[in-house]
Amino acid sequence: MIRIDCPVCGLRNETEFAYGGDATVRRPAMDESEMGPWRDYVFIRDNPRGWHREYWHHVQGCRQWLVVERNTLTHEVGTCRLAREVAE
Amino acid sequence: MVEALSPLKTVCAPGRYGADGEAGIVLGTRAIRSLWQIAGWADFETAAADLLGVLGLNGLGDYRTARVAGAVTAWRIAPDKVLIEGCGDLTGYGSADLAVLDLSHARTLIDLGGPAARDLLTQIVTVDVRAATFKPGAFLQTGIHGVGVLIHCIGSDDFEIYVPSTWAESLWEVFCENALPHGLLVNGAG
């Protein structure tokens, strides 16, 4: 079972959240004209074994987007921050 | 002004149900007194604090404790959102820094009480609601059967639960079915 320590609501069960994807992907610059970077951005994802940063949405709580560190091997959860703060 | 009709008006049937003996659970409902959400952006804290000050509330508060001033109750439900009940019409407070939204018809209130109220909550939510951790004045947002709700603890064994009106009847059934083994007393609309 995964439990996520939401910065707003506190420690909650995974069932309150929705997985939102890989939080390590960065969008290419808007003036990027090559197809490769855009293809990678949209379609290509790593499949890491170990710690990974992911977006999770606290859909049945504060409805905030979070960036959660999760170990894909053990499901251990590390830091959890508001996505807006990570982006700043 | 459109009259607010509770979606529970046909299902909230006063009476005594379930197990014999003292009723462990008391359920009821009451009309919500003007429920508004205020939200904003970078300057939200300043803009919201000004409005809350007008309503008699000092500051935005934290994410776990309800703020009360007279008939007004406020819950900070997110960094840039506050839910307010009993505040009257806030239309005039909308601005470029503050979005105001009338949710009075969008939420229905379920009153939950009785000596087994915390036991019932424990059955249907995944959050620690024991008396030592969920005290009077505290609130939490969670899900019941996949529906997002706000639970406000207003007494040692008394809770007000704000549920989306579209799901109120379904959640009412969830509460009633889980309350039957404890003995259920349903009060009329307050």
Interface residues (C-beta under 8 A of the other chain):
Chain A: V8 C9 G10 R12 N13 T15 E16 V59 Q60 G61 C62 R63 Q64 L82 R84
Chain B: Y63 R64 I77 A78 P79 T126 V127 L140 Q141 T142 G143 G146 V147 G148
